[in-house]
Amino acid sequence: MAGQGLDNFLTEQTSSEMKRIEEKIRTEVEEKICCYFGVPSTDELNKGQIREVREAEGLRKKGFIKLGYNLVLQELGARP
């Protein structure tokens, strides 16, 4: 264990739980984005709404909501 480095060790040991948490965050943020814009799915967001999500993400320095924005934007293919 000591030879593989702390970061690699933690990555290996926590990856499945981190994926589960990321999915929960993405789902929660996606649901609230849909509620805010009054659409049933983020697939139905127009370019202006996607731009607003991107701008809101840019205003956040860090945190779970920023992660949620990033995950939703990645899913939409709108994140560079």
PEQUI-V557563 format. One record per residue. N is the residue number from 0. PHI is phi in degrees with one decimal (999 if undefined). OMEGA is omega in whole degrees, -180 to 180 (* if undefined). D_CENTER is the distance of its C-alpha to the mean C-alpha in whole Angstrom. Layout:
BEGIN
<<N & PHI & OMEGA & D_CENTER> <N & PHI & OMEGA & D_CENTER>>
END
This chain:
BEGIN
<<0 & 999 & -176 & 31> <1 & -63.0 & -178 & 32> <2 & -74.7 & -176 & 32> <3 & -89.9 & 179 & 29> <4 & 87.6 & -177 & 27> <5 & -59.5 & -177 & 25> <6 & -61.0 & 178 & 22> <7 & -63.5 & 178 & 22> <8 & -60.3 & -180 & 24> <9 & -63.4 & 178 & 21> <10 & -58.3 & 179 & 18> <11 & -61.7 & -173 & 21> <12 & -75.6 & -174 & 21> <13 & -116.3 & -171 & 18> <14 & -59.0 & -178 & 16> <15 & -67.4 & 178 & 16> <16 & -68.8 & 178 & 15> <17 & -63.6 & 177 & 12> <18 & -62.9 & 179 & 11> <19 & -63.3 & 179 & 12> <20 & -66.1 & 177 & 10> <21 & -57.9 & -180 & 7> <22 & -63.6 & 178 & 8> <23 & -64.5 & 179 & 9> <24 & -63.7 & 180 & 7> <25 & -59.3 & -179 & 5> <26 & -61.2 & -179 & 8> <27 & -62.3 & -179 & 9> <28 & -65.6 & 179 & 8> <29 & -60.8 & 178 & 8> <30 & -60.0 & -179 & 12> <31 & -71.6 & 175 & 12> <32 & -62.4 & 179 & 12> <33 & -61.6 & 178 & 14> <34 & -62.0 & -179 & 17> <35 & -58.8 & -177 & 17> <36 & -89.6 & 178 & 18> <37 & 69.3 & 178 & 20> <38 & -120.3 & -180 & 18> <39 & -76.9 & -176 & 18> <40 & -152.9 & 177 & 15> <41 & -66.1 & 175 & 13> <42 & -62.1 & -178 & 15> <43 & -96.4 & 176 & 18> <44 & -69.3 & 176 & 16> <45 & -87.4 & -176 & 19> <46 & -59.8 & 179 & 18> <47 & -64.8 & 179 & 19> <48 & -68.7 & 177 & 16> <49 & -63.2 & 177 & 14> <50 & -61.3 & 179 & 15> <51 & -64.2 & 176 & 15> <52 & -63.5 & 179 & 11> <53 & -61.2 & 179 & 11> <54 & -66.5 & 178 & 14> <55 & -64.0 & 177 & 13> <56 & -60.8 & -179 & 10> <57 & -66.6 & 180 & 13> <58 & -77.5 & 180 & 15> <59 & -85.2 & 179 & 12> <60 & -83.3 & -180 & 14> <61 & -167.2 & 174 & 12> <62 & 116.6 & -175 & 10> <63 & -68.2 & 179 & 8> <64 & -67.2 & 176 & 7> <65 & -59.7 & 177 & 7> <66 & -59.5 & 178 & 4> <67 & -61.1 & 175 & 3> <68 & -56.0 & -179 & 5> <69 & -58.1 & -179 & 4> <70 & -65.5 & 178 & 2> <71 & -65.4 & 180 & 5> <72 & -63.6 & 177 & 7> <73 & -61.4 & 180 & 7> <74 & -62.2 & 179 & 9> <75 & -79.5 & -177 & 11> <76 & 74.5 & -176 & 12> <77 & -101.6 & -178 & 12> <78 & -100.2 & -180 & 11> <79 & -64.1 & * & 14>>
END
